[in-house]
């Protein structure tokens, strides 16, 4: 059969598009393997100079000539035209790495649903390189966390931690895992994972790096929730000092933000507010829409707690936060917190009707997802009733808040809420309810009523 009769359309396309240098090197290898000189390989069909240029990648052989050369060299044309495995692998790696970049971009802009769909499609592909798969699985865990699926995020991060051996990727996964355990309420596990990451940070000299700072504030938050307030504050202060030396806006914002939260929960609003303001200014440079909205929320709530409240500034930040959350996958809880903050701001300027609408809407949207926020919404509605002079109705709202809060576990946040409810009930004459609330506040912080000691036992008689 004449060589031209053996040329298929597919062979012709491959011959036209394959890299000339690659096919030339294969021809040279096949010729040397066959023990032929360039002249012997050329035969009567081409000059020695021409085959030399083909082998050097300076000329592209036609499909017909490749078939003829393959016969002379004792090989198959497909061997000369096989895809470059290295090039194909590099192309696959580049394409999938770009997909992971898009996943990260979705997460930075608050599109956790899009990020999750994209990364699931990527991981479903065949032959995903290990280096891409691990990175993609880590981003998938972050997308699950951003979607509020903490239990699934923890399982995913535990898998990543088990698969990663490199220092920095492992530290990043451990930081995220500690944060998820803290958000789920498993503070002991959060601290344990954080301490493991701290050991790695020390061993890799990352203590003053962006990752080291992020770890410090994550661990500080877990210790704070456990009640180790002074230790948490020291961690945050050291993180802020280290952040001042870095050029990373995100690392500095993280340190300021978490330190602000610790100061706020200590009741030191005057120290918390400027830290939150610094964090807002820095995070604004990072184009992190979801966290920017959450931080504006935090700043607005701090401004409402000032004495006197900075109502105008709070209203501006809370409104901006609400607008930004409209373009991100913000959680129901975050949206509810914005609504409740705006309700408080409206009440402070005397707009009780709008404040009531916002608080009621918050209650309806969070009653099945966040008992703490639903209870706080009832508390705000009670304050609105007091503003209108309806004391009995206010007390009923406060009592309803107690019923809801009864389903919330112990913790500093619930203790603060119990204390606020007790104070309001006491102020409006519901003394038994107030006493019960104060007792629950103590129980939430681990305090118990001391046993009564009889005079007989005290004097050591009997």
KAMOUR-V784646 format. One record per run of one state. SS is the DSSP state (hx for helix, st for strand, lp for the rest). FROM is the first residue (numbers start at 1). TO is the last residue. Records with the same first field share a line. If there is no record, write none. Layout:
SS = FROM-TO + FROM-TO
This chain:
lp = 1-2 + 7-8 + 18-19 + 35-37 + 43-47 + 56-62 + 74-76 + 82-84 + 109-111 + 124-129 + 147-149 + 164-166 + 185-186 + 204-209 + 227-228 + 244-248 + 266-268 + 284-288 + 306-310 + 326-331 + 349-351 + 367-370 + 388-390 + 406-411 + 428-430 + 445-454 + 459-462
hx = 3-6 + 9-17 + 20-34 + 38-42 + 48-55 + 63-73 + 77-81 + 85-108 + 112-123 + 130-146 + 150-163 + 167-184 + 187-203 + 210-226 + 229-243 + 249-265 + 269-283 + 289-305 + 311-325 + 332-348 + 352-366 + 371-387 + 391-405 + 412-427 + 431-444 + 455-458
